Amino acid sequence: MGVALGVTAIAVAGVSYGGCVVYDSSLLQSTGSASTTDVAGKCLEGRWPLPPDGGDTNGNSTIIAAFNSIDIGYRPDGGVPPFGYNLDRTCTCPGPSSCNQIPDAAVPCDDDAGRDNAAIPLFDYLGAASSAGTSQIDQGLQMGQYGLLLVISGYNNLADDPKVRVDFYVSNGLERDADGGIPTPRFDGTDRWTVDPNSLNGGQPVYTDDSAYVTQNQVVAKFGSLPVAFGDRSFLGGAQMVLTNAVIVGTLAPYTSDAGLPGFYGYQLLGGTIAGRWATSSILKTLATIPSGADGGFLCPKDSPYYYPLFKAFICYAADITKDEGSDNQGISCDAVSVGMQFTAVPAQRGNVLTVPEAPSGCMQNGEAFFDSCSSN
């Protein structure tokens, strides 16, 4: 499907007809315009909102919201939308990067607000695959085939709340009908979204921030790691984008029925952002879940000895940040790609736990799951 188109696009961009890889790091262009401000200036405006100075901490409202759109930032015209945040508190261009890039790699300049988002140019190189993938991501959400859930608890229903709890769940879609079918979501607060068992540990959520907050109606939650799953319909196959030091921000707003029915249907999240660091080793591992063609193989050296090196080159040259924020500006190698996406979410209900088969993965190495890194030849 879309992956084959992406392979073709990369082959055209990075390979000569003689069969030799001709990688040009200039293909990885800046993620934004060069900043002309210093670290204390405008570029730090790209950080997420700070907690409120005060407010009622005795709230007892719970909000459950299911994602109904995700925008990974790909634009057919090559434009770079202002998605994401200044993750490394660094203003790259004219200042240096917060980590050491591969020699000859193009410097991924922050935009004027200091936002880090090298994933958008990476998606751009997938060309038609990214375009198809964005459509498929939304289609899968709209059809209830998979999803992402946020549960905000302890909320005081005011513009500012200095302490709420936010739990994040991967969903394997709506609860099934009696015949096993997936109903079409209504997005009116009555949809019951299942929970993937990997989002739980002993019945408790794995991905949680009990020090989240709401400031000027914007909820802000931070997670050590966060799996953003796209289901098996997107150009990423059934893989997950596992982000480290992730942040989720969204504006809480009352939700009314699309049918114009009176009444309050709960809260929706508008203008939401997910930002974080996608380790290059995690991206390379993800390739092993993406079918490479009709022969049943996957994108890894064993199954795709020609195309895998091309993908790896693009990924490694795109690395612009460290996977651990504690390693920023410590003079170490860049080992992650910065990510920023936007989303919306609408009222929903949390359903039962549902286990589905894991995404197929080939490329096993001596009985172990495939692993590679940019430091490996």
PyMOL commands that set and color helices and strands:
alter all, ss='L'
color gray80, all
select helices_A, chain A and resi 2-14+25-27+42-46+119-124+128-142+197-199+280-287+308-318+325-327
alter helices_A, ss='H'
color red, helices_A
select strands_A, chain A and resi 61-71+147-155+161-171+192-195+200-201+204-205+207-215+218-229+240-254+267-279+336-347+349-353
alter strands_A, ss='S'
color yellow, strands_A
deselect
rebuild
show_as cartoon
